[in-house]
Amino acid sequence: MVDEIDICRAPQALIKQHGEDAPAHAAGRAQELLAEGDAEGCVTWKRVVSAVKELLDKREGEPVH
C-alpha cells in the first residue's frame, strides 16, 4: 500500500518534470498498470492524477510574481 505522503509528493515531481502534461503522464501510467493486471497500482495512479489536477488548478489561481 502506498503512503499518503507519496500521493502528495508524486504530483509535485510530475509537474516539475512534465508541466501541464503531468495529468496525461499520470493517467498513462494508471492505464499501463491496469493493462498489466495491477488494479491496486492503477487506483493509486488515478489518485495521483486527481492530486496533479488539483495542484495545477490551485497554481492557476495564484498571482504571477
PDB file of N, CA, C, O and CB in Angstrom:
ATOM      1  N   MET A   1       0.834  -1.173   0.000  1.00  0.00           N
ATOM      2  CA  MET A   1       0.000   0.000   0.000  1.00  0.00           C
ATOM      3  C   MET A   1       0.883   1.242   0.000  1.00  0.00           C
ATOM      4  O   MET A   1       1.917   1.275   0.667  1.00  0.00           O
ATOM      5  CB  MET A   1      -0.951  -0.005   1.207  1.00  0.00           C
ATOM      6  N   VAL A   2       0.481   2.239  -0.733  1.00  0.00           N
ATOM      7  CA  VAL A   2       1.240   3.477  -0.860  1.00  0.00           C
ATOM      8  C   VAL A   2       0.841   4.433   0.262  1.00  0.00           C
ATOM      9  O   VAL A   2      -0.338   4.589   0.579  1.00  0.00           O
ATOM     10  CB  VAL A   2       1.007   4.129  -2.251  1.00  0.00           C
ATOM     11  N   ASP A   3       1.845   5.063   0.848  1.00  0.00           N
ATOM     12  CA  ASP A   3       1.584   6.048   1.899  1.00  0.00           C
ATOM     13  C   ASP A   3       0.962   7.300   1.300  1.00  0.00           C
ATOM     14  O   ASP A   3       1.222   7.652   0.149  1.00  0.00           O
ATOM     15  CB  ASP A   3       2.882   6.402   2.655  1.00  0.00           C
ATOM     16  N   GLU A   4       0.148   7.954   2.088  1.00  0.00           N
ATOM     17  CA  GLU A   4      -0.496   9.203   1.651  1.00  0.00           C
ATOM     18  C   GLU A   4       0.543  10.260   1.290  1.00  0.00           C
ATOM     19  O   GLU A   4       0.331  11.056   0.376  1.00  0.00           O
ATOM     20  CB  GLU A   4      -1.432   9.741   2.750  1.00  0.00           C
ATOM     21  N   ILE A   5       1.652  10.266   1.999  1.00  0.00           N
ATOM     22  CA  ILE A   5       2.707  11.247   1.731  1.00  0.00           C
ATOM     23  C   ILE A   5       3.247  11.081   0.316  1.00  0.00           C
ATOM     24  O   ILE A   5       3.595  12.065  -0.337  1.00  0.00           O
ATOM     25  CB  ILE A   5       3.851  11.109   2.755  1.00  0.00           C
ATOM     26  N   ASP A   6       3.316   9.843  -0.158  1.00  0.00           N
ATOM     27  CA  ASP A   6       3.788   9.600  -1.525  1.00  0.00           C
ATOM     28  C   ASP A   6       2.787  10.117  -2.553  1.00  0.00           C
ATOM     29  O   ASP A   6       3.178  10.589  -3.621  1.00  0.00           O
ATOM     30  CB  ASP A   6       4.039   8.103  -1.745  1.00  0.00           C
ATOM     31  N   ILE A   7       1.510  10.030  -2.237  1.00  0.00           N
ATOM     32  CA  ILE A   7       0.473  10.560  -3.120  1.00  0.00           C
ATOM     33  C   ILE A   7       0.602  12.081  -3.193  1.00  0.00           C
ATOM     34  O   ILE A   7       0.275  12.684  -4.215  1.00  0.00           O
ATOM     35  CB  ILE A   7      -0.945  10.149  -2.623  1.00  0.00           C
ATOM     36  N   CYS A   8       1.070  12.691  -2.127  1.00  0.00           N
ATOM     37  CA  CYS A   8       1.258  14.145  -2.101  1.00  0.00           C
ATOM     38  C   CYS A   8       2.543  14.572  -2.811  1.00  0.00           C
ATOM     39  O   CYS A   8       2.591  15.652  -3.400  1.00  0.00           O
ATOM     40  CB  CYS A   8       1.278  14.643  -0.661  1.00  0.00           C
ATOM     41  N   ARG A   9       3.563  13.754  -2.764  1.00  0.00           N
ATOM     42  CA  ARG A   9       4.853  14.096  -3.375  1.00  0.00           C
ATOM     43  C   ARG A   9       4.862  13.851  -4.876  1.00  0.00           C
ATOM     44  O   ARG A   9       5.474  14.615  -5.623  1.00  0.00           O
ATOM     45  CB  ARG A   9       5.969  13.297  -2.725  1.00  0.00           C
ATOM     46  N   ALA A  10       4.207  12.821  -5.317  1.00  0.00           N
ATOM     47  CA  ALA A  10       4.237  12.449  -6.736  1.00  0.00           C
ATOM     48  C   ALA A  10       3.746  13.560  -7.654  1.00  0.00           C
ATOM     49  O   ALA A  10       4.383  13.807  -8.678  1.00  0.00           O
ATOM     50  CB  ALA A  10       3.402  11.215  -6.958  1.00  0.00           C
ATOM     51  N   PRO A  11       2.653  14.237  -7.344  1.00  0.00           N
ATOM     52  CA  PRO A  11       2.190  15.294  -8.243  1.00  0.00           C
ATOM     53  C   PRO A  11       3.205  16.415  -8.422  1.00  0.00           C
ATOM     54  O   PRO A  11       3.375  16.932  -9.526  1.00  0.00           O
ATOM     55  CB  PRO A  11       0.902  15.867  -7.729  1.00  0.00           C
ATOM     56  N   GLN A  12       3.871  16.788  -7.353  1.00  0.00           N
ATOM     57  CA  GLN A  12       4.870  17.849  -7.449  1.00  0.00           C
ATOM     58  C   GLN A  12       6.005  17.442  -8.378  1.00  0.00           C
ATOM     59  O   GLN A  12       6.461  18.239  -9.198  1.00  0.00           O
ATOM     60  CB  GLN A  12       5.421  18.194  -6.062  1.00  0.00           C
ATOM     61  N   ALA A  13       6.457  16.202  -8.247  1.00  0.00           N
ATOM     62  CA  ALA A  13       7.535  15.714  -9.097  1.00  0.00           C
ATOM     63  C   ALA A  13       7.079  15.624 -10.559  1.00  0.00           C
ATOM     64  O   ALA A  13       7.824  15.989 -11.469  1.00  0.00           O
ATOM     65  CB  ALA A  13       8.022  14.340  -8.604  1.00  0.00           C
ATOM     66  N   LEU A  14       5.868  15.144 -10.774  1.00  0.00           N
ATOM     67  CA  LEU A  14       5.355  15.034 -12.141  1.00  0.00           C
ATOM     68  C   LEU A  14       5.196  16.400 -12.796  1.00  0.00           C
ATOM     69  O   LEU A  14       5.519  16.568 -13.972  1.00  0.00           O
ATOM     70  CB  LEU A  14       4.018  14.302 -12.144  1.00  0.00           C
ATOM     71  N   ILE A  15       4.703  17.369 -12.045  1.00  0.00           N
ATOM     72  CA  ILE A  15       4.527  18.717 -12.591  1.00  0.00           C
ATOM     73  C   ILE A  15       5.894  19.331 -12.893  1.00  0.00           C
ATOM     74  O   ILE A  15       6.062  20.001 -13.911  1.00  0.00           O
ATOM     75  CB  ILE A  15       3.730  19.617 -11.602  1.00  0.00           C
ATOM     76  N   LYS A  16       6.850  19.108 -12.028  1.00  0.00           N
ATOM     77  CA  LYS A  16       8.196  19.633 -12.265  1.00  0.00           C
ATOM     78  C   LYS A  16       8.791  19.034 -13.537  1.00  0.00           C
ATOM     79  O   LYS A  16       9.457  19.728 -14.306  1.00  0.00           O
ATOM     80  CB  LYS A  16       9.110  19.338 -11.060  1.00  0.00           C
ATOM     81  N   GLN A  17       8.548  17.751 -13.750  1.00  0.00           N
ATOM     82  CA  GLN A  17       9.128  17.055 -14.895  1.00  0.00           C
ATOM     83  C   GLN A  17       8.338  17.277 -16.182  1.00  0.00           C
ATOM     84  O   GLN A  17       8.931  17.435 -17.249  1.00  0.00           O
ATOM     85  CB  GLN A  17       9.215  15.578 -14.604  1.00  0.00           C
ATOM     86  N   HIS A  18       6.990  17.291 -16.095  1.00  0.00           N
ATOM     87  CA  HIS A  18       6.157  17.294 -17.293  1.00  0.00           C
ATOM     88  C   HIS A  18       5.292  18.536 -17.469  1.00  0.00           C
ATOM     89  O   HIS A  18       4.626  18.685 -18.493  1.00  0.00           O
ATOM     90  CB  HIS A  18       5.285  16.104 -17.278  1.00  0.00           C
ATOM     91  N   GLY A  19       5.293  19.423 -16.486  1.00  0.00           N
ATOM     92  CA  GLY A  19       4.497  20.640 -16.580  1.00  0.00           C
ATOM     93  C   GLY A  19       3.015  20.345 -16.737  1.00  0.00           C
ATOM     94  O   GLY A  19       2.461  19.498 -16.037  1.00  0.00           O
ATOM     95  N   GLU A  20       2.384  21.046 -17.655  1.00  0.00           N
ATOM     96  CA  GLU A  20       0.940  20.911 -17.876  1.00  0.00           C
ATOM     97  C   GLU A  20       0.549  19.531 -18.402  1.00  0.00           C
ATOM     98  O   GLU A  20      -0.627  19.169 -18.378  1.00  0.00           O
ATOM     99  CB  GLU A  20       0.468  21.973 -18.847  1.00  0.00           C
ATOM    100  N   ASP A  21       1.529  18.757 -18.879  1.00  0.00           N
ATOM    101  CA  ASP A  21       1.264  17.406 -19.381  1.00  0.00           C
ATOM    102  C   ASP A  21       1.272  16.348 -18.275  1.00  0.00           C
ATOM    103  O   ASP A  21       1.062  15.164 -18.539  1.00  0.00           O
ATOM    104  CB  ASP A  21       2.289  17.043 -20.435  1.00  0.00           C
ATOM    105  N   ALA A  22       1.514  16.777 -17.054  1.00  0.00           N
ATOM    106  CA  ALA A  22       1.606  15.836 -15.927  1.00  0.00           C
ATOM    107  C   ALA A  22       0.361  14.968 -15.763  1.00  0.00           C
ATOM    108  O   ALA A  22       0.504  13.767 -15.531  1.00  0.00           O
ATOM    109  CB  ALA A  22       1.852  16.597 -14.646  1.00  0.00           C
ATOM    110  N   PRO A  23      -0.853  15.514 -15.870  1.00  0.00           N
ATOM    111  CA  PRO A  23      -2.027  14.642 -15.715  1.00  0.00           C
ATOM    112  C   PRO A  23      -2.074  13.525 -16.762  1.00  0.00           C
ATOM    113  O   PRO A  23      -2.458  12.397 -16.455  1.00  0.00           O
ATOM    114  CB  PRO A  23      -3.300  15.471 -15.800  1.00  0.00           C
ATOM    115  N   ALA A  24      -1.688  13.841 -17.980  1.00  0.00           N
ATOM    116  CA  ALA A  24      -1.690  12.828 -19.039  1.00  0.00           C
ATOM    117  C   ALA A  24      -0.661  11.736 -18.762  1.00  0.00           C
ATOM    118  O   ALA A  24      -0.921  10.558 -19.004  1.00  0.00           O
ATOM    119  CB  ALA A  24      -1.410  13.477 -20.398  1.00  0.00           C
ATOM    120  N   HIS A  25       0.497  12.126 -18.260  1.00  0.00           N
ATOM    121  CA  HIS A  25       1.526  11.133 -17.932  1.00  0.00           C
ATOM    122  C   HIS A  25       1.065  10.215 -16.797  1.00  0.00           C
ATOM    123  O   HIS A  25       1.264   9.001 -16.850  1.00  0.00           O
ATOM    124  CB  HIS A  25       2.841  11.833 -17.543  1.00  0.00           C
ATOM    125  N   ALA A  26       0.453  10.799 -15.783  1.00  0.00           N
ATOM    126  CA  ALA A  26      -0.043  10.002 -14.661  1.00  0.00           C
ATOM    127  C   ALA A  26      -1.165   9.075 -15.111  1.00  0.00           C
ATOM    128  O   ALA A  26      -1.216   7.915 -14.702  1.00  0.00           O
ATOM    129  CB  ALA A  26      -0.533  10.914 -13.526  1.00  0.00           C
ATOM    130  N   ALA A  27      -2.060   9.579 -15.949  1.00  0.00           N
ATOM    131  CA  ALA A  27      -3.157   8.747 -16.459  1.00  0.00           C
ATOM    132  C   ALA A  27      -2.617   7.613 -17.317  1.00  0.00           C
ATOM    133  O   ALA A  27      -3.131   6.496 -17.273  1.00  0.00           O
ATOM    134  CB  ALA A  27      -4.150   9.596 -17.271  1.00  0.00           C
ATOM    135  N   GLY A  28      -1.587   7.899 -18.092  1.00  0.00           N
ATOM    136  CA  GLY A  28      -0.967   6.853 -18.902  1.00  0.00           C
ATOM    137  C   GLY A  28      -0.371   5.761 -18.046  1.00  0.00           C
ATOM    138  O   GLY A  28      -0.474   4.579 -18.376  1.00  0.00           O
ATOM    139  N   ARG A  29       0.251   6.146 -16.952  1.00  0.00           N
ATOM    140  CA  ARG A  29       0.823   5.145 -16.038  1.00  0.00           C
ATOM    141  C   ARG A  29      -0.276   4.299 -15.416  1.00  0.00           C
ATOM    142  O   ARG A  29      -0.119   3.088 -15.261  1.00  0.00           O
ATOM    143  CB  ARG A  29       1.654   5.826 -14.931  1.00  0.00           C
ATOM    144  N   ALA A  30      -1.390   4.931 -15.060  1.00  0.00           N
ATOM    145  CA  ALA A  30      -2.521   4.188 -14.497  1.00  0.00           C
ATOM    146  C   ALA A  30      -3.014   3.151 -15.508  1.00  0.00           C
ATOM    147  O   ALA A  30      -3.305   2.014 -15.138  1.00  0.00           O
ATOM    148  CB  ALA A  30      -3.674   5.155 -14.101  1.00  0.00           C
ATOM    149  N   GLN A  31      -3.108   3.541 -16.780  1.00  0.00           N
ATOM    150  CA  GLN A  31      -3.577   2.611 -17.817  1.00  0.00           C
ATOM    151  C   GLN A  31      -2.583   1.471 -18.032  1.00  0.00           C
ATOM    152  O   GLN A  31      -2.986   0.327 -18.244  1.00  0.00           O
ATOM    153  CB  GLN A  31      -3.809   3.358 -19.140  1.00  0.00           C
ATOM    154  N   GLU A  32      -1.291   1.779 -17.978  1.00  0.00           N
ATOM    155  CA  GLU A  32      -0.263   0.739 -18.108  1.00  0.00           C
ATOM    156  C   GLU A  32      -0.412  -0.302 -17.008  1.00  0.00           C
ATOM    157  O   GLU A  32      -0.365  -1.505 -17.266  1.00  0.00           O
ATOM    158  CB  GLU A  32       1.146   1.359 -18.062  1.00  0.00           C
ATOM    159  N   LEU A  33      -0.592   0.168 -15.789  1.00  0.00           N
ATOM    160  CA  LEU A  33      -0.723  -0.749 -14.660  1.00  0.00           C
ATOM    161  C   LEU A  33      -1.983  -1.593 -14.778  1.00  0.00           C
ATOM    162  O   LEU A  33      -1.971  -2.782 -14.459  1.00  0.00           O
ATOM    163  CB  LEU A  33      -0.735   0.023 -13.346  1.00  0.00           C
ATOM    164  N   LEU A  34      -3.063  -0.982 -15.233  1.00  0.00           N
ATOM    165  CA  LEU A  34      -4.305  -1.735 -15.430  1.00  0.00           C
ATOM    166  C   LEU A  34      -4.106  -2.817 -16.483  1.00  0.00           C
ATOM    167  O   LEU A  34      -4.568  -3.945 -16.311  1.00  0.00           O
ATOM    168  CB  LEU A  34      -5.457  -0.792 -15.842  1.00  0.00           C
ATOM    169  N   ALA A  35      -3.425  -2.483 -17.563  1.00  0.00           N
ATOM    170  CA  ALA A  35      -3.157  -3.450 -18.628  1.00  0.00           C
ATOM    171  C   ALA A  35      -2.281  -4.603 -18.137  1.00  0.00           C
ATOM    172  O   ALA A  35      -2.378  -5.726 -18.631  1.00  0.00           O
ATOM    173  CB  ALA A  35      -2.486  -2.756 -19.812  1.00  0.00           C
ATOM    174  N   GLU A  36      -1.428  -4.309 -17.160  1.00  0.00           N
ATOM    175  CA  GLU A  36      -0.559  -5.333 -16.576  1.00  0.00           C
ATOM    176  C   GLU A  36      -1.275  -6.152 -15.503  1.00  0.00           C
ATOM    177  O   GLU A  36      -0.709  -7.099 -14.957  1.00  0.00           O
ATOM    178  CB  GLU A  36       0.683  -4.685 -15.981  1.00  0.00           C
ATOM    179  N   GLY A  37      -2.519  -5.786 -15.204  1.00  0.00           N
ATOM    180  CA  GLY A  37      -3.283  -6.518 -14.199  1.00  0.00           C
ATOM    181  C   GLY A  37      -3.072  -6.014 -12.781  1.00  0.00           C
ATOM    182  O   GLY A  37      -3.473  -6.673 -11.822  1.00  0.00           O
ATOM    183  N   ASP A  38      -2.451  -4.859 -12.640  1.00  0.00           N
ATOM    184  CA  ASP A  38      -2.189  -4.295 -11.318  1.00  0.00           C
ATOM    185  C   ASP A  38      -3.287  -3.280 -10.982  1.00  0.00           C
ATOM    186  O   ASP A  38      -3.107  -2.073 -11.144  1.00  0.00           O
ATOM    187  CB  ASP A  38      -0.775  -3.626 -11.266  1.00  0.00           C
ATOM    188  N   ALA A  39      -4.417  -3.790 -10.516  1.00  0.00           N
ATOM    189  CA  ALA A  39      -5.563  -2.934 -10.217  1.00  0.00           C
ATOM    190  C   ALA A  39      -5.259  -1.965  -9.081  1.00  0.00           C
ATOM    191  O   ALA A  39      -5.669  -0.805  -9.133  1.00  0.00           O
ATOM    192  CB  ALA A  39      -6.776  -3.782  -9.864  1.00  0.00           C
ATOM    193  N   GLU A  40      -4.554  -2.420  -8.065  1.00  0.00           N
ATOM    194  CA  GLU A  40      -4.215  -1.546  -6.933  1.00  0.00           C
ATOM    195  C   GLU A  40      -3.298  -0.407  -7.381  1.00  0.00           C
ATOM    196  O   GLU A  40      -3.483   0.743  -6.981  1.00  0.00           O
ATOM    197  CB  GLU A  40      -3.539  -2.358  -5.805  1.00  0.00           C
ATOM    198  N   GLY A  41      -2.316  -0.733  -8.208  1.00  0.00           N
ATOM    199  CA  GLY A  41      -1.430   0.295  -8.738  1.00  0.00           C
ATOM    200  C   GLY A  41      -2.185   1.297  -9.588  1.00  0.00           C
ATOM    201  O   GLY A  41      -1.908   2.495  -9.537  1.00  0.00           O
ATOM    202  N   CYS A  42      -3.140   0.812 -10.370  1.00  0.00           N
ATOM    203  CA  CYS A  42      -3.971   1.683 -11.191  1.00  0.00           C
ATOM    204  C   CYS A  42      -4.763   2.653 -10.325  1.00  0.00           C
ATOM    205  O   CYS A  42      -4.824   3.846 -10.620  1.00  0.00           O
ATOM    206  CB  CYS A  42      -4.918   0.856 -12.058  1.00  0.00           C
ATOM    207  N   VAL A  43      -5.360   2.151  -9.271  1.00  0.00           N
ATOM    208  CA  VAL A  43      -6.130   3.007  -8.360  1.00  0.00           C
ATOM    209  C   VAL A  43      -5.222   4.061  -7.738  1.00  0.00           C
ATOM    210  O   VAL A  43      -5.612   5.221  -7.607  1.00  0.00           O
ATOM    211  CB  VAL A  43      -6.810   2.163  -7.253  1.00  0.00           C
ATOM    212  N   THR A  44      -4.022   3.664  -7.356  1.00  0.00           N
ATOM    213  CA  THR A  44      -3.072   4.608  -6.772  1.00  0.00           C
ATOM    214  C   THR A  44      -2.746   5.716  -7.760  1.00  0.00           C
ATOM    215  O   THR A  44      -2.743   6.892  -7.394  1.00  0.00           O
ATOM    216  CB  THR A  44      -1.788   3.888  -6.340  1.00  0.00           C
ATOM    217  N   TRP A  45      -2.471   5.354  -9.012  1.00  0.00           N
ATOM    218  CA  TRP A  45      -2.125   6.360 -10.008  1.00  0.00           C
ATOM    219  C   TRP A  45      -3.318   7.227 -10.391  1.00  0.00           C
ATOM    220  O   TRP A  45      -3.143   8.380 -10.786  1.00  0.00           O
ATOM    221  CB  TRP A  45      -1.561   5.693 -11.241  1.00  0.00           C
ATOM    222  N   LYS A  46      -4.504   6.698 -10.281  1.00  0.00           N
ATOM    223  CA  LYS A  46      -5.684   7.540 -10.506  1.00  0.00           C
ATOM    224  C   LYS A  46      -5.799   8.591  -9.403  1.00  0.00           C
ATOM    225  O   LYS A  46      -6.237   9.714  -9.653  1.00  0.00           O
ATOM    226  CB  LYS A  46      -6.971   6.677 -10.563  1.00  0.00           C
ATOM    227  N   ARG A  47      -5.408   8.226  -8.197  1.00  0.00           N
ATOM    228  CA  ARG A  47      -5.366   9.198  -7.100  1.00  0.00           C
ATOM    229  C   ARG A  47      -4.314  10.267  -7.391  1.00  0.00           C
ATOM    230  O   ARG A  47      -4.514  11.445  -7.095  1.00  0.00           O
ATOM    231  CB  ARG A  47      -5.062   8.494  -5.750  1.00  0.00           C
ATOM    232  N   VAL A  48      -3.199   9.846  -7.970  1.00  0.00           N
ATOM    233  CA  VAL A  48      -2.146  10.791  -8.340  1.00  0.00           C
ATOM    234  C   VAL A  48      -2.669  11.750  -9.413  1.00  0.00           C
ATOM    235  O   VAL A  48      -2.412  12.952  -9.353  1.00  0.00           O
ATOM    236  CB  VAL A  48      -0.882  10.038  -8.846  1.00  0.00           C
ATOM    237  N   VAL A  49      -3.400  11.219 -10.389  1.00  0.00           N
ATOM    238  CA  VAL A  49      -3.988  12.069 -11.440  1.00  0.00           C
ATOM    239  C   VAL A  49      -4.846  13.151 -10.803  1.00  0.00           C
ATOM    240  O   VAL A  49      -4.725  14.326 -11.150  1.00  0.00           O
ATOM    241  CB  VAL A  49      -4.838  11.223 -12.435  1.00  0.00           C
ATOM    242  N   SER A  50      -5.698  12.769  -9.886  1.00  0.00           N
ATOM    243  CA  SER A  50      -6.572  13.733  -9.214  1.00  0.00           C
ATOM    244  C   SER A  50      -5.765  14.776  -8.450  1.00  0.00           C
ATOM    245  O   SER A  50      -6.083  15.965  -8.478  1.00  0.00           O
ATOM    246  CB  SER A  50      -7.525  13.012  -8.260  1.00  0.00           C
ATOM    247  N   ALA A  51      -4.721  14.321  -7.770  1.00  0.00           N
ATOM    248  CA  ALA A  51      -3.893  15.241  -6.993  1.00  0.00           C
ATOM    249  C   ALA A  51      -3.132  16.211  -7.909  1.00  0.00           C
ATOM    250  O   ALA A  51      -2.977  17.387  -7.578  1.00  0.00           O
ATOM    251  CB  ALA A  51      -2.905  14.453  -6.117  1.00  0.00           C
ATOM    252  N   VAL A  52      -2.662  15.718  -9.049  1.00  0.00           N
ATOM    253  CA  VAL A  52      -1.964  16.574 -10.012  1.00  0.00           C
ATOM    254  C   VAL A  52      -2.913  17.648 -10.528  1.00  0.00           C
ATOM    255  O   VAL A  52      -2.559  18.827 -10.572  1.00  0.00           O
ATOM    256  CB  VAL A  52      -1.400  15.738 -11.191  1.00  0.00           C
ATOM    257  N   LYS A  53      -4.111  17.244 -10.915  1.00  0.00           N
ATOM    258  CA  LYS A  53      -5.084  18.210 -11.430  1.00  0.00           C
ATOM    259  C   LYS A  53      -5.426  19.256 -10.378  1.00  0.00           C
ATOM    260  O   LYS A  53      -5.531  20.444 -10.684  1.00  0.00           O
ATOM    261  CB  LYS A  53      -6.357  17.494 -11.890  1.00  0.00           C
ATOM    262  N   GLU A  54      -5.598  18.814  -9.150  1.00  0.00           N
ATOM    263  CA  GLU A  54      -5.926  19.736  -8.064  1.00  0.00           C
ATOM    264  C   GLU A  54      -4.796  20.740  -7.855  1.00  0.00           C
ATOM    265  O   GLU A  54      -5.041  21.935  -7.692  1.00  0.00           O
ATOM    266  CB  GLU A  54      -6.200  18.962  -6.762  1.00  0.00           C
ATOM    267  N   LEU A  55      -3.567  20.253  -7.862  1.00  0.00           N
ATOM    268  CA  LEU A  55      -2.429  21.130  -7.664  1.00  0.00           C
ATOM    269  C   LEU A  55      -2.293  22.133  -8.814  1.00  0.00           C
ATOM    270  O   LEU A  55      -2.019  23.311  -8.586  1.00  0.00           O
ATOM    271  CB  LEU A  55      -1.153  20.308  -7.525  1.00  0.00           C
ATOM    272  N   LEU A  56      -2.483  21.666 -10.036  1.00  0.00           N
ATOM    273  CA  LEU A  56      -2.420  22.570 -11.185  1.00  0.00           C
ATOM    274  C   LEU A  56      -3.532  23.610 -11.122  1.00  0.00           C
ATOM    275  O   LEU A  56      -3.307  24.777 -11.444  1.00  0.00           O
ATOM    276  CB  LEU A  56      -2.511  21.779 -12.497  1.00  0.00           C
ATOM    277  N   ASP A  57      -4.714  23.207 -10.716  1.00  0.00           N
ATOM    278  CA  ASP A  57      -5.831  24.151 -10.589  1.00  0.00           C
ATOM    279  C   ASP A  57      -5.521  25.234  -9.555  1.00  0.00           C
ATOM    280  O   ASP A  57      -5.832  26.406  -9.763  1.00  0.00           O
ATOM    281  CB  ASP A  57      -7.122  23.405 -10.200  1.00  0.00           C
ATOM    282  N   LYS A  58      -4.910  24.836  -8.450  1.00  0.00           N
ATOM    283  CA  LYS A  58      -4.541  25.796  -7.412  1.00  0.00           C
ATOM    284  C   LYS A  58      -3.504  26.777  -7.926  1.00  0.00           C
ATOM    285  O   LYS A  58      -3.555  27.969  -7.621  1.00  0.00           O
ATOM    286  CB  LYS A  58      -4.012  25.073  -6.175  1.00  0.00           C
ATOM    287  N   ARG A  59      -2.561  26.268  -8.708  1.00  0.00           N
ATOM    288  CA  ARG A  59      -1.500  27.124  -9.237  1.00  0.00           C
ATOM    289  C   ARG A  59      -2.040  28.124 -10.242  1.00  0.00           C
ATOM    290  O   ARG A  59      -1.528  29.239 -10.344  1.00  0.00           O
ATOM    291  CB  ARG A  59      -0.412  26.281  -9.881  1.00  0.00           C
ATOM    292  N   GLU A  60      -3.064  27.743 -10.982  1.00  0.00           N
ATOM    293  CA  GLU A  60      -3.654  28.654 -11.966  1.00  0.00           C
ATOM    294  C   GLU A  60      -4.249  29.882 -11.293  1.00  0.00           C
ATOM    295  O   GLU A  60      -4.275  30.963 -11.881  1.00  0.00           O
ATOM    296  CB  GLU A  60      -4.728  27.935 -12.782  1.00  0.00           C
ATOM    297  N   GLY A  61      -4.723  29.722 -10.075  1.00  0.00           N
ATOM    298  CA  GLY A  61      -5.334  30.819  -9.364  1.00  0.00           C
ATOM    299  C   GLY A  61      -4.343  31.731  -8.649  1.00  0.00           C
ATOM    300  O   GLY A  61      -4.732  32.771  -8.118  1.00  0.00           O
ATOM    301  N   GLU A  62      -3.062  31.353  -8.630  1.00  0.00           N
ATOM    302  CA  GLU A  62      -2.074  32.157  -7.938  1.00  0.00           C
ATOM    303  C   GLU A  62      -1.633  33.336  -8.801  1.00  0.00           C
ATOM    304  O   GLU A  62      -1.540  33.211 -10.022  1.00  0.00           O
ATOM    305  CB  GLU A  62      -0.871  31.301  -7.551  1.00  0.00           C
ATOM    306  N   PRO A  63      -1.366  34.460  -8.183  1.00  0.00           N
ATOM    307  CA  PRO A  63      -0.876  35.607  -8.956  1.00  0.00           C
ATOM    308  C   PRO A  63       0.538  35.354  -9.458  1.00  0.00           C
ATOM    309  O   PRO A  63       1.314  34.653  -8.809  1.00  0.00           O
ATOM    310  CB  PRO A  63      -0.912  36.888  -8.107  1.00  0.00           C
ATOM    311  N   VAL A  64       0.871  35.919 -10.603  1.00  0.00           N
ATOM    312  CA  VAL A  64       2.212  35.785 -11.167  1.00  0.00           C
ATOM    313  C   VAL A  64       3.099  36.853 -10.556  1.00  0.00           C
ATOM    314  O   VAL A  64       2.719  38.021 -10.483  1.00  0.00           O
ATOM    315  CB  VAL A  64       2.191  35.899 -12.721  1.00  0.00           C
ATOM    316  N   HIS A  65       4.286  36.446 -10.118  1.00  0.00           N
ATOM    317  CA  HIS A  65       5.222  37.384  -9.481  1.00  0.00           C
ATOM    318  C   HIS A  65       6.282  37.809 -10.456  1.00  0.00           C
ATOM    319  O   HIS A  65       7.162  38.597 -10.108  1.00  0.00           O
ATOM    320  CB  HIS A  65       5.870  36.762  -8.244  1.00  0.00           C
TER     321      HIS A  65
END
